[in-house]
């Protein structure tokens, strides 16, 4: 068990070092079995955080995202958090002035993460395979940059199905309606 943990830590450290040394604009920590974003990474990446535009933390075991993460990586354009255990986002997400795409599919959201409606640059929101029943229809309709909202495999209410063009300027992806069983 400890050997596996050591290998996981070493893998994360290698990926962080590669990003820092090569000054790339991406940090890929997908599939690293992370239960939290490692605090040591903030220090290790201090010199390059402004240049990080894409982060993938997909397929980990994250239960929350901290406000420090959001404020540290303030230049993000793409954030992939698919396949975790998230059920909410910090309010600080609203202070990501360049965020264009966020993938929150396969998480544990029961409600649409409302801070996203205040991110004016968002073009793509993927919330497929969550447990979302409530969606802030009016707020979404005012998101000028939004091009695609994926709510497939969510138990959304019938009011969301009324969000069709020309009412909203974005593509809304939903699972087909279940047929009503005959008595």
DARACOR-V827765 format. One record per backbone hydrogen bond with DSSP energy under -0.5 kcal/mol. NH is the residue of the N-H (numbers start at 1). CO is the residue of the C=O. If there is no record, write none. Layout:
BEGIN
nh->(NH/NH)
co->(CO/CO)
END
This chain:
BEGIN
nh->(5/6/7/8/9/10/11/12/13/14/15/16/17/18/19/20/21/22/23/24/27/29/29/31/32/33/38/41/42/42/43/44/45/46/48/49/51/52/53/53/54/55/56/57/57/59/60/61/63/70/71/72/73/74/74/76/77/78/79/80/81/81/83/85/87/93/94/95/96/97/99/100/101/102/103/104/104/106/108/112/114/116/117/118/119/120/122/123/124/125/126/127/127/129/131/133/134/137/140/141/142/142/143/144/146/147/148/149/150/151/151/154/156/157/160/161/161/162/163/164/167/168/171/173/173/174)
co->(1/2/3/4/5/6/7/8/9/10/11/12/13/14/15/16/17/18/19/19/54/27/56/58/29/59/36/38/38/39/39/40/41/43/45/45/48/49/25/51/25/78/27/55/80/82/57/34/35/66/67/68/69/71/72/73/53/53/101/55/79/103/105/62/63/90/91/92/93/95/96/77/77/124/79/102/126/128/86/134/112/113/114/115/116/118/119/100/100/148/102/125/150/152/109/110/110/135/136/137/138/139/140/142/143/123/123/171/125/149/173/151/154/133/157/157/158/159/160/162/164/164/147/149/171/172)
END
